[in-house]
Amino acid sequence: MAFSLNLNAKISYDFGARMEADYSFYDDDQNIFPDKEWDVRRFRFGLFTRFNKKYSAYFQSDFSDSVRTRKGSTQAAWLRYRPNKRNEIYLGKMEMPFSLESVSNSKYHFFMERSLASALSDRYGTGVNYIHYGKDWNVRIGLFGDDHYDLGSSSFFGKALTGRIGKKIKIGDNKLYLGTSFQYRKPNTEIRIRTLPESHTFNSRLLDTGKLFFINSIEKYGLEALWKKGSWTMQAEYMQNNFTRDFVQPDLKYDGGYFIISKIFNGQRRFSFRKGEWASTRVKKHRTWEVSARYSYLDLTDENLNAGYEKNISLGINYYISNKNRLMFNYIQAKTTPNSFGINQTLNIFQARFQLEF
């Protein structure tokens, strides 16, 4: 369901919604069971308003009955000023410009959930963000403040300066995208790094640092690469977080990353090299499908505070009903050596999703 309404030939409105229904089954050698097998992962409604060629706004909220999403939480709320096609300024709540996996919309991802390494990348921030698009490169830089609770976040992370730059390189039929990200944050309260095993309904986070106090500053670095040729895609990222602490507390360093290889049949995955993010997939109705494999890891071991190490191997099959709707099937083998409790754990995850956009 979508509509567009023109008012005085200047203001236009576009309404859209998406829903994701998940089913998960777990085989855990530590006998930890999920909260629920069925889950509405996302149920989002968004309204895009264009005032004229230069000004527009967007608002999106999530009303899913999810085990970890607060009903009515605001996912995005921003005002955009676009003086020309090459420059944009955003004000409000939005994705911070750090990590290819983070800035790309989840409805275009290869797998149902982001990788383990995404625990090192903050997604949303409230502030101002400037974007410049070159012919085959882009740069984004933003200044963000606290993510207030009434906008859908549950923590106060302080102020952050975040930037991301990417460049397209073409060699024959090979298209390569290289990028890097950086963030400097001054938190005003405790910080916590934890992650689910790439499955949203599992009832336990295998890796969890607990609350980290006396954090003076955080420096985050990211490297990203993407290769495309025909129906083949490879995507990889590496991220590192460095924590500087006060009161003679030892500094901390954590890192993570992932590698994805994928092939699509009877369709075309589209990546905007100019913007540095994924776009909608071109499909042949009822004929397009995709197979993917991913290796990911998160290392929260440090000589000063050991919170565990996890590596996952994932296999995925996506069947496209249309360019907006698809069925997703994931198998994940998650291994901790050890988890945050010092236990070596192996977890097999089988999960499926029906993704609907209207």
C-alpha positions in Angstrom: 0.0 0.0 0.0 1.6 3.3 -1.1 0.3 6.6 -2.2 1.5 10.0 -3.3 -0.4 13.3 -2.8 0.5 16.6 -4.4 -0.6 19.8 -2.7 -0.4 23.1 -4.5 2.1 21.3 -6.9 4.8 21.8 -4.3 4.4 19.5 -1.3 4.2 15.8 -1.9 3.8 12.9 0.5 4.9 9.3 0.2 3.8 6.7 2.7 5.4 3.2 3.0 5.5 0.3 5.4 7.4 -3.0 5.9 6.9 -6.1 8.0 9.2 -9.0 8.7 7.9 -12.2 10.3 10.6 -14.6 11.6 10.7 -18.2 12.7 13.8 -19.6 14.6 14.9 -23.1 15.8 17.9 -23.6 18.0 20.2 -26.5 18.8 22.3 -25.5 21.7 24.9 -27.7 23.5 24.4 -25.6 26.7 20.6 -26.1 26.8 19.8 -22.4 26.5 16.4 -21.9 24.8 14.9 -19.0 22.9 12.3 -16.6 24.3 10.0 -17.4 21.4 10.2 -19.2 18.1 8.0 -16.8 16.2 8.6 -13.0 16.1 7.5 -10.0 14.2 11.0 -8.6 13.7 10.0 -5.2 12.2 6.7 -3.5 11.5 7.6 -0.1 10.4 5.7 2.8 9.0 7.4 5.8 7.3 6.3 9.1 5.8 8.5 11.0 3.4 7.5 14.6 2.7 9.0 16.7 -0.1 8.4 20.5 0.3 10.3 21.5 -2.9 13.4 20.6 -4.8 15.6 21.6 -1.8 13.8 20.6 1.3 12.3 17.3 2.4 11.7 15.3 5.7 11.3 11.7 6.8 9.7 10.1 9.8 9.6 6.3 10.6 8.4 4.4 13.6 8.4 0.7 14.5 5.3 -1.0 16.0 6.4 -4.6 15.9 5.6 -7.0 18.7 9.2 -7.8 19.0 11.0 -9.2 22.1 13.6 -6.4 21.9 11.9 -3.4 20.2 9.8 -0.9 22.1 6.5 -0.3 20.4 6.2 3.0 18.7 10.0 3.6 18.9 11.2 6.2 16.4 13.7 4.8 13.9 14.3 8.0 11.9 13.2 11.6 12.1 15.1 14.1 10.0 14.9 17.2 7.8 17.1 17.3 4.7 18.4 20.3 2.8 19.7 19.6 -0.7 21.1 22.7 -2.4 22.1 20.5 -5.5 22.6 16.9 -6.5 26.1 16.6 -5.0 25.5 18.0 -1.5 23.0 17.2 1.3 22.6 18.3 4.9 20.5 16.3 7.4 19.2 17.4 10.8 17.6 15.0 13.3 17.8 11.3 14.1 19.4 9.1 11.4 22.0 6.4 10.8 25.4 7.6 11.7 28.0 7.5 8.8 30.0 4.5 10.1 30.3 1.1 8.4 28.8 -0.1 5.1 26.7 -2.7 6.8 25.2 -0.1 9.2 24.3 2.6 6.7 22.7 0.2 4.2 19.0 -0.5 4.8 18.5 -4.0 6.3 15.9 -4.9 3.7 18.7 -5.2 1.2 21.0 -7.3 3.3 22.2 -10.8 2.3 21.2 -12.2 5.7 18.4 -11.8 8.2 20.6 -10.0 10.8 23.7 -7.9 10.7 27.0 -9.6 11.5 28.6 -10.0 15.0 30.9 -7.0 14.2 28.0 -4.6 14.1 28.2 -4.6 17.9 31.2 -2.3 17.4 29.2 0.2 15.3 26.5 2.5 16.8 23.6 2.8 14.3 21.5 5.8 15.1 22.4 9.3 16.3 20.7 12.6 16.8 22.5 15.5 15.2 23.6 17.0 11.9 25.2 15.1 9.0 26.8 16.5 5.8 27.1 14.3 2.7 29.0 15.1 -0.6 28.7 12.9 -3.6 31.4 13.0 -6.2 31.4 11.3 -9.6 32.7 8.0 -8.2 33.3 8.8 -4.5 31.5 10.1 -1.4 32.2 11.6 2.0 29.9 11.9 5.0 30.7 13.7 8.3 28.4 14.3 11.2 28.2 15.6 14.8 25.8 13.7 17.0 24.6 14.2 20.6 22.6 12.0 23.0 20.1 9.6 21.6 17.2 10.6 23.8 14.9 7.9 25.1 11.7 9.5 23.6 13.3 9.0 20.2 13.5 5.3 20.6 16.9 4.7 22.2 17.6 3.3 25.7 21.1 4.8 26.5 22.9 8.0 26.5 26.2 7.7 24.6 27.4 11.4 24.7 28.7 13.4 21.8 30.4 11.9 18.7 32.2 13.1 15.6 31.7 10.5 12.9 32.9 10.3 9.3 33.0 7.9 6.4 34.6 8.1 2.9 34.4 5.7 0.0 35.7 5.4 -3.6 34.7 3.4 -6.6 37.5 1.7 -8.6 36.7 0.0 -11.9 39.0 -2.6 -13.6 37.5 -4.0 -16.7 34.2 -5.8 -15.7 35.2 -5.7 -12.0 33.7 -3.0 -9.8 35.4 -2.3 -6.5 34.3 -0.1 -3.6 36.8 0.8 -0.9 35.9 2.8 2.2 36.9 3.8 5.7 35.1 5.1 8.8 36.1 6.9 11.9 34.4 8.0 15.1 35.5 9.9 18.2 33.1 9.8 21.1 33.0 11.4 24.5 30.5 9.4 26.5 28.7 10.8 29.5 27.7 7.5 31.1 28.7 3.9 31.1 29.2 1.9 27.8 28.3 -1.7 27.1 29.2 -4.0 24.2 27.2 -7.1 23.7 25.7 -9.1 20.8 23.2 -11.7 19.9 24.4 -14.7 17.8 23.0 -13.1 14.6 19.5 -14.2 15.6 17.0 -11.8 17.1 14.9 -14.1 19.3 17.7 -16.0 21.1 17.3 -15.3 24.9 21.0 -14.8 25.7 23.9 -12.7 24.4 26.9 -15.0 24.2 29.3 -12.0 24.4 28.8 -9.2 26.9 31.3 -6.9 28.5 28.8 -5.7 31.1 28.8 -2.0 31.9 32.1 -0.3 31.4 32.7 2.7 33.6 35.1 5.6 33.7 35.3 5.8 29.9 37.1 9.1 28.9 36.9 8.6 25.1 36.2 6.0 22.4 38.0 5.9 19.1 36.4 3.7 16.4 38.0 2.7 13.1 36.5 0.8 10.2 37.7 -0.5 6.8 35.3 -1.8 4.1 35.5 -3.3 0.7 33.0 -4.6 -1.9 33.6 -6.3 -5.2 31.0 -6.9 -7.9 31.2 -8.7 -11.2 28.0 -9.8 -12.9 26.0 -11.9 -10.5 28.8 -12.3 -8.0 29.4 -10.1 -4.9 32.0 -10.1 -2.2 31.7 -7.8 0.8 34.0 -7.4 3.9 34.6 -5.1 6.8 36.9 -4.8 9.8 36.2 -2.7 12.8 38.1 -1.7 16.0 37.1 0.1 19.2 39.7 1.7 21.5 38.5 2.8 25.0 40.6 5.3 27.0 39.6 5.2 30.7 40.1 7.5 33.7 41.1 6.9 37.3 44.1 4.7 36.4 41.7 2.2 34.8 43.3 0.1 32.1 42.5 1.0 28.4 40.6 -1.6 26.3 40.7 -2.6 22.7 38.1 -4.8 20.9 37.7 -5.7 17.2 35.5 -7.7 14.8 34.8 -8.2 11.1 33.0 -10.3 8.5 33.4 -11.6 4.9 30.4 -12.4 2.6 30.4 -14.1 -0.8 27.1 -14.2 -2.7 25.6 -15.1 -6.1 22.2 -14.1 -7.5 20.3 -16.0 -10.2 17.9 -14.4 -12.7 18.3 -11.0 -11.1 20.6 -8.1 -10.4 21.8 -6.8 -7.0 22.3 -3.1 -7.3 24.9 -1.1 -5.3 25.2 2.6 -5.5 28.9 3.2 -5.8 28.2 6.9 -5.8 26.5 6.8 -2.4 28.3 3.8 -1.0 25.2 1.8 0.0 22.9 -1.0 -1.3 19.8 -0.2 -3.4 16.8 -2.3 -4.4 17.3 -5.6 -6.3 16.1 -6.0 -9.8 14.3 -9.3 -10.1 12.3 -11.5 -12.5 9.0 -12.3 -10.8 9.1 -15.7 -9.1 12.4 -16.6 -10.8 15.0 -14.7 -8.8 16.9 -16.3 -5.9 20.3 -15.9 -4.2 22.8 -18.0 -2.2 25.2 -16.4 0.3 27.9 -17.5 2.8 29.3 -15.4 5.6 32.1 -15.7 8.1 32.0 -13.2 11.0 33.8 -12.8 14.3 33.8 -10.6 17.4 36.8 -10.5 19.7 36.0 -9.1 23.2 39.2 -10.5 24.7 41.6 -8.1 26.3 44.3 -8.6 28.8 42.5 -6.1 31.1 38.9 -7.4 30.6 38.0 -10.6 28.8 34.4 -10.8 27.7 34.8 -13.7 25.2 35.4 -14.5 21.5 32.8 -15.7 19.0 33.0 -16.7 15.4 30.0 -17.6 13.2 29.6 -19.4 9.8 26.3 -18.6 8.0 24.6 -19.9 4.9 21.7 -18.2 3.4 19.1 -18.6 0.6 16.8 -15.8 -0.5 13.9 -16.2 -2.8 12.5 -13.0 -4.3 8.7 -12.9 -4.8 9.1 -9.4 -6.1 11.7 -6.7 -5.9 10.2 -5.7 -2.5 9.1 -9.1 -1.0 11.2 -12.1 -0.3 11.6 -15.3 1.7 14.9 -15.8 3.6 16.4 -19.0 5.0 19.5 -18.9 7.2 21.6 -21.5 8.9 24.2 -20.2 11.4 26.8 -22.1 13.4 27.9 -19.9 16.3 31.0 -20.9 18.4 32.4 -19.1 21.4 35.9 -19.9 22.7 34.8 -18.9 25.3 31.7 -16.9 25.9 31.4 -14.2 28.5 31.0 -16.8 31.3 34.2 -18.6 30.3 32.3 -21.5 28.6 33.1 -22.9 25.1 29.7 -23.1 23.4 28.4 -24.3 20.1 25.0 -23.1 18.8 23.2 -24.2 15.6 20.5 -21.8 14.4 17.9 -22.4 11.7 15.7 -19.4 10.9 13.4 -18.1 8.2 11.8 -14.8 7.4 9.0 -13.5 5.3 9.8 -9.9 4.3 6.9 -7.8 3.0 7.0 -4.1 1.9 4.0 -2.2 0.9 
